[in-house]
Amino acid sequence: MSELTIRGRSLTLALATICAVLTSAFNGCSDEPTAANAPVVALPLTTLLVRDTTIVAAASSTYRQYIPTNGAVNLVGRSGIYSAMALIQFGSLPARDTALVYSANLTLRFETWFGDSAGQLSFNIYRILLPWNQGTATWDTVQAPGFYEQYVVRGSYSAGAGRDTQSVTIPLDTAMVRQWWSPSSPTYSPWGILLVPTGGSSVIRGFHEYGYTTDSASSGYYPSVQIIAGSPTGSIRDTATYSVSFDTWVGNAENLPTNPQLIYVQSGVDYRSTLAFDVSFIPRGAVINSADLLLTNDPATTRVNRFMTDASFNLATTLSSSDRSALDRPPVLGARRTGNLLTYAADMTRPVQIWNTLPNYGVTLSPSPFDETTSFELLTFFNEKAPPSLRPRLKLKYSVVR
């Protein structure tokens, strides 16, 4: 055998050896599964056990909380246990220390009524003496000593409920208006007026609020004051109309009836309620699949009025045992169940999931935002002290590791 042949065979053998090594290496990193990783091999999957249960409320309470009611309408009047006062402040007032006010007329456009449509609306107008705004004014702040001039009536109105979309004009005391635009006067107070119902009022009326809807037609319905003024020594007089700087209303319910078997959700004042459920039996770390709250309404004490087309409430997790304003956001909406006039439902999945990891302070029920600031609607529900079939129920479905 020649030397060339021997060298050729040796080279072929070496190349074969190299290819075998490389093939082995590539096979070790290939995508082909080994026996241990093959799809047919059973994985150590965790088994979840799903459980269903229904529990009843363990405790409840109702409390009053005055709130700013800067809503879509302003209310004024009295009906039964309910009272409403309206606040109006006018903007762009001039500084006219020497001008004489000959007349001033307030114009309001009513929208609707609450209570007895055959009743009488009667209120007095007083001068406000302290600064305020619609985001902070509440029933108790308006009642504070010195907030308004309680013993000098600056205007008044008394008439039947009237029709919706009715406009009324009310003369105002010119001396009060003079104090709105005289910065150099010691009695200067441009803080507007307070409309306070009198004892003869038996209906509550809503009137157009400044800024609600922005179309040109609606802007003509905002409260306004027309002032005729001029020089005290000359014959020239000018007429100017001033629109609202801001306005709002505040409400109260005197001696709201309380039944120990009920919780109350009252708009306009407010009355809010808390509900507590004991879910300590749910293992920590469980997955809450669903939690549905079911409440039974008491139609005998509920007061749904013509301001609202339907009734609903907000539900939020209570985050503190002492601070009632500490609520989880955003809240969920509770409403009447379709086809059942007496049963209301709300999704409590998030609250129960929170209670599974954090302290359980229950949930807070409050009026829905629009209801809360535009009406005196009252929803009542049976609580844990009511007969068993009427008590609040929480239908739970949760998953735990087997």
FENTA-V47455 format. One record per residue. N is the residue number from 1. PSI is psi in whole degrees, 0 to 359 (999 if undefined). OMEGA is omega in whole degrees, 0 to 359 (NA if undefined). Layout:
n,psi,omega
N,PSI,OMEGA
N,PSI,OMEGA
This chain:
n,psi,omega
1,136,184
2,161,179
3,326,181
4,323,179
5,317,180
6,317,180
7,324,179
8,319,179
9,323,180
10,319,180
11,320,178
12,318,179
13,320,180
14,317,179
15,321,179
16,321,179
17,316,180
18,316,179
19,322,180
20,319,180
21,315,181
22,320,179
23,319,179
24,320,181
25,315,180
26,324,179
27,327,180
28,337,181
29,12,184
30,168,179
31,355,179
32,126,183
33,145,173
34,176,181
35,324,182
36,331,184
37,8,183
38,147,182
39,337,183
40,351,180
41,132,182
42,131,177
43,153,179
44,67,182
45,145,178
46,138,179
47,126,178
48,138,178
49,121,181
50,130,182
51,144,176
52,138,175
53,161,176
54,130,180
55,162,178
56,161,182
57,144,179
58,332,182
59,163,178
60,166,176
61,159,175
62,139,180
63,155,179
64,140,178
65,111,177
66,137,182
67,158,169
68,128,183
69,66,181
70,76,188
71,199,184
72,342,175
73,159,173
74,138,182
75,146,174
76,140,178
77,189,179
78,138,177
79,114,182
80,235,181
81,356,187
82,139,176
83,145,178
84,135,175
85,144,181
86,143,179
87,135,180
88,132,174
89,133,184
90,145,183
91,171,177
92,30,178
93,139,182
94,163,172
95,101,185
96,78,186
97,330,186
98,356,183
99,148,177
100,131,179
101,118,181
102,326,178
103,156,177
104,130,183
105,127,177
106,134,177
107,129,177
108,144,174
109,112,181
110,150,181
111,318,185
112,185,181
113,161,179
114,128,180
115,226,184
116,113,182
117,341,177
118,5,183
119,182,183
120,131,173
121,124,182
122,127,178
123,155,173
124,158,181
125,131,181
126,155,178
127,131,175
128,135,186
129,349,185
130,152,177
131,149,179
132,169,171
133,166,187
134,346,180
135,350,183
136,342,183
137,128,175
138,173,181
139,316,183
140,327,178
141,326,178
142,330,180
143,352,183
144,141,180
145,134,177
146,358,180
147,318,178
148,163,183
149,95,193
150,341,190
151,7,178
152,109,181
153,127,183
154,3,179
155,161,180
156,159,180
157,139,176
158,125,180
159,173,175
160,171,183
161,324,178
162,178,182
163,159,170
164,154,182
165,22,177
166,134,175
167,137,179
168,151,178
169,129,186
170,120,177
171,139,178
172,154,177
173,123,183
174,331,178
175,323,177
176,316,180
177,322,178
178,326,180
179,345,178
180,331,188
181,32,177
182,78,183
183,333,182
184,352,182
185,141,177
186,343,179
187,13,180
188,125,179
189,90,184
190,34,189
191,4,172
192,205,189
193,156,177
194,127,178
195,115,187
196,123,180
197,147,177
198,174,181
199,339,181
200,358,182
201,135,179
202,15,178
203,152,176
204,132,179
205,147,175
206,137,176
207,159,186
208,135,180
209,143,180
210,128,174
211,348,180
212,117,194
213,138,189
214,9,179
215,159,186
216,328,180
217,315,182
218,329,182
219,335,177
220,351,180
221,356,182
222,152,175
223,143,180
224,162,175
225,130,177
226,126,184
227,130,173
228,121,185
229,166,179
230,184,181
231,139,178
232,346,182
233,351,182
234,177,182
235,354,183
236,130,177
237,147,177
238,150,180
239,127,180
240,144,177
241,131,183
242,133,179
243,178,186
244,140,169
245,310,168
246,159,181
247,164,178
248,185,174
249,160,177
250,148,185
251,164,179
252,152,173
253,116,182
254,125,177
255,54,175
256,125,181
257,138,179
258,131,177
259,126,183
260,349,179
261,8,184
262,155,165
263,155,190
264,138,173
265,98,188
266,122,178
267,162,175
268,341,185
269,300,3
270,163,161
271,129,179
272,162,181
273,153,176
274,149,175
275,139,178
276,136,176
277,139,178
278,105,180
279,24,182
280,345,180
281,345,179
282,125,182
283,142,178
284,134,181
285,0,178
286,154,176
287,123,179
288,107,181
289,319,178
290,152,176
291,109,185
292,121,177
293,133,177
294,123,180
295,143,177
296,122,181
297,146,174
298,100,184
299,339,182
300,333,183
301,350,178
302,142,180
303,94,174
304,127,187
305,179,186
306,354,172
307,330,188
308,144,175
309,339,178
310,170,184
311,141,178
312,171,179
313,162,175
314,146,176
315,130,180
316,148,178
317,131,175
318,128,187
319,0,182
320,148,177
321,346,184
322,331,182
323,106,183
324,344,179
325,352,181
326,94,183
327,147,176
328,141,179
329,148,357
330,157,177
331,168,174
332,158,183
333,130,173
334,138,184
335,169,180
336,138,177
337,139,179
338,129,178
339,2,180
340,106,186
341,338,187
342,351,182
343,127,176
344,147,183
345,152,176
346,148,180
347,117,180
348,24,181
349,313,181
350,313,177
351,316,182
352,324,177
353,322,177
354,316,181
355,338,181
356,345,180
357,335,183
358,169,178
359,146,182
360,106,176
361,13,178
362,196,177
363,158,178
364,131,176
365,127,179
366,162,178
367,150,175
368,152,191
369,315,183
370,316,178
371,318,188
372,327,188
373,5,183
374,0,186
375,178,172
376,39,180
377,141,180
378,124,173
379,133,176
380,142,180
381,149,177
382,145,181
383,196,186
384,350,179
385,356,180
386,171,174
387,147,187
388,320,184
389,347,183
390,354,187
391,153,176
392,135,182
393,146,177
394,111,180
395,116,187
396,142,167
397,122,183
398,159,182
399,136,177
400,159,178
401,129,179
402,999,NA
